[in-house]
Amino acid sequence: MPGATGRISANFLTFYFSPLSSKLTVMGPSEEYTFTVLFEPAEEGGYVVTCPALPGLVTEGDTLEEARAMAEDAIRAYLESLRKDGLPVPADKKPALPAVQEEIRVVLETA
């Protein structure tokens, strides 16, 4: 796969990843899906992984390598669930712009 810098295989699925683009490609016997995933450093260490194209998909790992493996498992399970429910696999969603980070102050009234 062009640009891929790593490859992990499990249960007839092959996941290609590139640390620069943070993409995972899931390949099966006749299907191939590529998703952009986001690795966010966790405050307690490790990484929290989300996939913008797959709402609700969140996983984590103590290392980047472990986070990738957990993302692969989570994506596979998500796609299997969609297939079981007869739902289509969504297209990849790439963040259009870099994330904006800011603090928002919220005040709660005391009772």
Buried (B, 14 or more C-beta within 10 A) or exposed (E): BEEBEEEBEEEEBBBBBBEEBBBBBBBEEEEEBBBBBBBEEBEEEBBBBBBBBBEEBEBBBEEBEBBBBBBBBBBBEBBEEBEEEEEEBBEBEEEEEEEEEEEEEEEEEEE
